[in-house]
Amino acid sequence: MGSDFLFAQPSWLSGAARTLDVAGHFDEYNESPTGAIADAKALFSDWRIVGDSLVDEMKAFGRDTQALQEPAK
């Protein structure tokens, strides 16, 4: 789930048809039962992405630190 999960992913043909849709009839969004549920999903998604980034950076820091501590060969 990315940060754009509330937006529908149109097909190529639908995207081409949108260029002629001046009135906006083709605009479509993924819906949630309530606004609070949509907000909770978005907040969860945002924090999950932040957590994933932190894990990636901690792994990289660990690799860099380990490389500095190993004796040169």
C-alpha positions, 0 to 999 in steps of 0.5 A: 500500500503506497501513499496514493492508495486512495486514487484509482489506477486507470487503464491506458485507454481510460487515461487517453479518454480523460484527455477529452473528459472536460466535465470530469466524469471519468474521475474515480477514487477508491472509497472508504466507508467513512472519512475516519477510516480513510484517514486511518488508512492513510496515516498507517500507510505513511508511517509504514513507509517511514518505518521502511525507510528507517529500517533501510537506513539502519541496515546501511549504517550497520554495513558501513559501521561493520566495514569500518571496523574490519581490518584492512587486508 
